[in-house]
């Protein structure tokens, strides 16, 4: 039978004779956009396509190896306090879940605890909302101690409001002296206390991690390495671009949230200068607030970055909406997404376009304001990467001072210090002295000027 949405419209066709072997039903309960109003479910100014949203939700489920029995759009006119969707749709989904033998129903929305419990009762299946699904992915993917701590903290904050019948291993706790014959308020309060104790412990451990990060960051600041951070929507190709730029081997896969744990590698610039490139967790629409808060320590690399590369999958049908979602998260972090002096927009995956489409894309990029350029690249083929590196170097150079100086060739210690603490652009030997042009950070400028009688380079 051809799948449909609950408005009776045809959904994507399944191959003939395909056997229903899945046990997960994905539901997209999206508000119908009213004329003259913005999408009520999105903070973005760009309305997201319902099919693309459903595909993304199914992709999230596949990211933790769930097999999709069916994925259905269930348009709603308003959100119901008890079950999020209307009674009629609840009955239809219950019948469909039963016919598919689905043990799990994924709702692509944020459910209140009471809505989740009511739906589980009506559907006779486990219900997971978008927040819970993303937390589950993060829990599976986090590899480092820091990542695991952040995910557990986010999960506990989420779970704290969903205590009823959640922590069944504590059912030995009874109300009063046990005369009630079952778990009561005391069990729930005990759960809350245990969760709060664990949260406090995790927050303490994360503070230690943050302190260690600050030490590492301070160490990097003592040498002339600036930080370049990659941000972007999940699966935009950040890790592939990271590998291309640094010749690293960070996991890069065509899946949502393939990379969670932050990675730093040295980046060699066209004129031999060095920077540190940071690969961070991908953003996503309606990113759970618990995760934004928990991963703030990881995202400090973005906050401290001198240059931010906003990597976009320009070939994606929802590219504009994805950009708005990333901009919204950047604002949550206190970063102005319109700061053209700091942010470079990178249009990735141009290898997916044919020659005519690519020419059209180049024309669109050429019409952008000079202070908001777009760098067209393919992280897979390497096309456009050299121009991107040049743009990065130019942005970093704008924040540094170029100085000319002359140093005795016998002053090995001084020459060594300059190589360690500045970017050496020119070094020529004349009559036993090195004439050098160096680029230094503001914090080192006065030292170089005073120690080597350096003077600012005349443009």
N, C-alpha and C positions, 0 to 999 in steps of 0.2 A: 504494500500500500504506500502511495506517495505521501511523504510527510507533509504536514501543513502547520501553519500557525493557528492560534485559537481565534483568529478572525476569519478563518476559512480560506485564506490565501495559500497558494502553493509555496512550499518551502523548497530547499535545495533537493534535487532528486537523488535517491540512493540507487546504486547499481542493481539491476534486475536480479532477483533471486538471492540478494544478500541476506545472510542469516542473522537474526537478531541475537547476538551473543553478548552484547554489552549489559552492564548492570548499573550504569549511571545515566540519569536523565538530567539534562541541562535546560533550565528555564530562564528565558529573558523577559522578566516582568517590567517592560519599559512603558513609561508614561507617554500617552499620545500627546504630541506637541500641539498646543492650541494656537490658533491663528493670532499673530501679534505678540506671542509670548516666547520667552526662551525655554529651552529644554529644562523642565523642572527638576531633573535628576542630575544635571551637570552644572558645575560652576564655570565651565568653559563657555566662551562666547561663540564657539563653533559647535553646532549641533552634530552629534555623532550619528552615523548610520546604524540603524538597528541590526542589520545583518552583520556588519563589521563588529559590533559589540558582542553579538552572540558568538561569532567565530572566535573572538578573543577569549570569551568565557570558556568555550570548549577547549581552546588551546591551553588555558590555565589548568583545566582538569587533566588534559593529556600530559602536562608537564610533570605530574606525579603518577604517571602510568595508569591512569583510570581509563577504562574503555567506555566510550560514549555509546549508549544505546540509542539515544535520539537527542536532538537539540531543537527546542521549540521557542518561538517568540510568543509571548502572552501579553499583548497590549492591554494597558489598564488606563482608566480615565482618572482614577484617584487612588491614593494609598489607603488601604484599610488598616485601622489600628490593631485589629486582632490577628489578621493573617496576611497583611500586606496586599494580597490580591483578593478579588471578590469570591463569594461562596461558589458561584457557578464554575469559575476557573479552578478552584480548589478541587471540586468534584471531578472535573475533566482530567486534571493532572493526576489525581489519585487513581482514576481508571487506567490512564496511560501507563503510570508507574507499575500498576499491578499486571497489566498485559505484557510489559517488557521485563517483568520480574526484577525491577530496579530496586536495589537496596539503598541507594543514595540518590537524593535529589539535590542538585546544585542550583541555588537561586542567585542569579547575577544581580544582586542588590545587597544593601546592608540591612539586615534584619534585627529588630529589637529582640531581646531574649524571649519575651512573651510570644512574639510572632513566630519565632523559631520553634518554640515548644508546641504551639497550637498547630502549626503545619505538620510537625512530626506526628502528632496525634491523628490529624485528619488524613495524612497521606500514608500512614503506617510504614514510614521509611525514615531513615536518618536524613536530616536536612542540613546542608552546609551553605552558608551565605558567602558572598564574595570575600569579605574580610577573613573568614575562617579558612577559605580555600587558599588565599595568598599566604596566610600564616603557615598553613600546612606545607606549601611549596618551600617557603623560607626555612622551615624546620628541617626539611629533607636536604636542602642544598647547602646550608651553612656548614663550612668545613673547619674554619678556624675557631679558637676558643672565644674570641671576641664576637664573631658572627653568631655562634651558638648562644652566648649570653644575651645578645640583643634580641634574638628570636624568642628565647624563652621568656624574657621580660615582657615582650609585646604580647605573647600568647597568654601569660598569666593576667595581664591587665585586661585582656579581652575576656578571659574565662571568669574573672572575678564577678562579672554581672550575670553569668550563666551557671550558677552553682546548683540549681535545683536538679537533682538526680544526675549530677555530672561526675562527682568524685565518689563513686559507689564503693571504692575500697575503704571508705571511712564509715560505712554503715554500722559498724559495731558501736559508734557513738550514739547514745540514746538520750532522749530528753529526760530530765529529772533523774529518777532512780531506775529507769527502764520499764516503768509500769505502763507506758503508753504503747509498748509493743512494736515500735518502729522508729526510724530516724526522725527527729524533730528539729526544732529550732537550734538546739545545742549542736547537732551535727553540722548544720549549715554555718553556724557561728564558728565551729571548730575549723571547717573548711576555709572560711574567710581568714581566720587567724593564721593558718598554715600558709595560705597563699600570700598574705601580707608579709609574713616572716621571710618567705622565699624571695619576694619582690625586694624587700629591704636588703637582703644578702646580695642579690644580683646587682642592685644599684651600687652597692659598695664595691663590688668587683669591677663594674664598668668604670667607676671613678678611677680605679687603679689603672685600667686600660687607657683611659683618657690621659692620665698623668704620664704614662709611658709614651703615648703618641706625642704629647707636648714636648717631651725630651727629645724624641726623634726629630720632630719638626724644628726644634731649636738647633739641633745638630746640623740639619740641612741649611738652616739660615746662616750658619757660620761660614759656609762655603758658598760660592756664587751660583748655586743651583736654584733656579726659580721653579715653581710648580705649575704644571698644566694639567687640568682635570677634564676628564670626559664625562659628560652627562647626556642623558637622552632617554627616550621611551624604551622600554624593554624590547629586545630583539631588533633594535635599530642598527646593530652591527658595531657597537662600541668595542667589544673584545676583539673582533676581527681587525678593526682599525688599530687597536692597541698593539696587537701582534705585528701588524704591518709596519707601524711606526718604530717599534722598539726591537723587532726581531725576537719577540718573546714567544712563549707557547702557552699562554693563558687559554683555558677552555673556552671555545667559541662554538656554539651550536645554533641551529635554526630552531630555537625554542624560547619560550618566555622564561625570563630569569635564569638563563644559563650560568650567569656569574652573579654571585652575591658578595663574596668577601673582597675587600679592597686590595688592589695590587699596585705597587709602585715600581717603575723601571726607569733607567736612564734613557733620555731621549737626546740623540745627537742632531744638532741643528746644522743648516747648510754651511755655515762658516766655521764649523768645528766647536761651537759653543755647546754647553750641556744644559739640560733641564730635566726635571723629574716629571714623568707622565703618570697620572693616577687614573686607574679604571675603577669605576664605582658601580653600585647597584643600579639597575635600570628603574625608571619611574613607570607609573601606570595610572590610568584614569581611576579616580576614586581610591587612591592609595590610602589604606587604613591609617588613621591618625596615630594609632599605637605604633605603627612601623616608622612613621616619620619621626616620632619622638625617640623611639628606641635606637634608630640608626643614625641619630644626630652625631654620635661620636665618629662613625664612619664617614659621614658627610662633611665632617670638619675639614677634610682634605679639599672639598669643593669650596667651603667658606674661605679657606686660606689661599686658594689658588690665585696666581697672578693672571692666568688666562684660562678661560673655560671654553671648551669645545662642545657646543650643543649639536650632537650627532642626530640627524633625522633620517629615517627611511623614507626618502622622497618618493619612492615607488608605491608606498602604501596608500590605499584608497582613503584612509582616514588621517593622512599626514598632517593636515591643518589642525584637526582636533587634537592629535597627539602633541603637536607643538604647544597648543594652549594648555594641555595638561602638565607638560614639563615646566612651562612658565609659571603655572600656579604653584607647583612644588618649590621652585626656586624662590618665589616670593615668600612662601612659608619659612624658608631658611634665611630670609633677610637679604636675598640677592636680587638686584634689579635685572630682569631678563632683557631690558632694553639698553643696558650699559654696553654700547658698541666698543668702548675702549677696552673692555675686559672679555666680552663674549664673542666668539666666532661661530657663525652658523655653518654647519657642515652638512651638505646634502649628499647622503651616502646612497649606494646601490644604483648608481647611474648605469652600471653594466646591464641592468634589466631593460633598458630602453634601446630601441633601434635608432639608426642614424637620424631619421627625421624627428623622432620624439626628443632625442638628445639635443638637437639643434634648437627646438622649441624651448626646452628647459634652459639652455644657455642664454637665449634671448630674454627669458623671464628673469634670470639672475642678473643679466646686464642692466635691466631697467630698475633694479633696486637702488636705493640711495647709496652714495659713496661710503657713508659712515655705517651702513648695515649690509656689507657684502655677503654673498653666499659662496662657499667653496664647494665645487662639485667634485666628488671623489667616488672611487670604487675601492673599498677596502679589500675586495677579493682580487682584483686585477692590478691594483696599485695606481690606476689612472688618477691624476690630480693630486697625488700625495706630495710630490715635490713642491707644487704651488702652495699646498697647505702648510708644509714645513716653513716655507719662506714667509708666509703670513704670520705664523706663530713667532718666528724670529723677529719679525718687524714689530709685533705687539710688545714682545719682551724688551726689545731694544728701546722702545719709546719710554720705558720706565727706568732706563739706566743711562749713565753718563759716559760719553766717549772722551778719553783723555790721550794726549800725546806726551811722551816722555823719552828721555835718553838715559841709559844706564851703562855703567862700566861693565864690559864683558866679563871681568874677573869677579864681579859681585854675584857669585853663584847663589847665595842665600836670597838676595833680593829678587833675582830672576825667578827662582823657584817659588818664592812667595807670590809673585805676580801671576804665575801660572796656576797656583792653587786658589787664589782669591779673586781672580778677574778673568774675563774672556779676552784672550790675546788675539787681536784682529790682524796686526802687522808686526813683524819682527825682522829687522834688517840690520846687518852688521856693517858699520862704517868706522874705519880708523880706531878699532879697538873698543867701540861702544855699540850697544844695540839701540837703534831708534825703534821705539815700540808704540803701537796704538792699542789701547786696551779699553774694554767696556766694563764698568763696575756698577755694582748696586749702590744706592744712595748711602747705605750704612758704611761702605768702604771708601767712598769718594774722598773724604777729608784725609784719610790715612794715606792714600796714594798721592794726593796733591802735596801733603807735607813731607812725606818720606822720600819721594822721587822727583820733587819739583815738577810735577805733571801739570799740564795746562789743558783746559777744555779744547776739544778739537773744533776748528772753524769749519762750518759746513761749506 
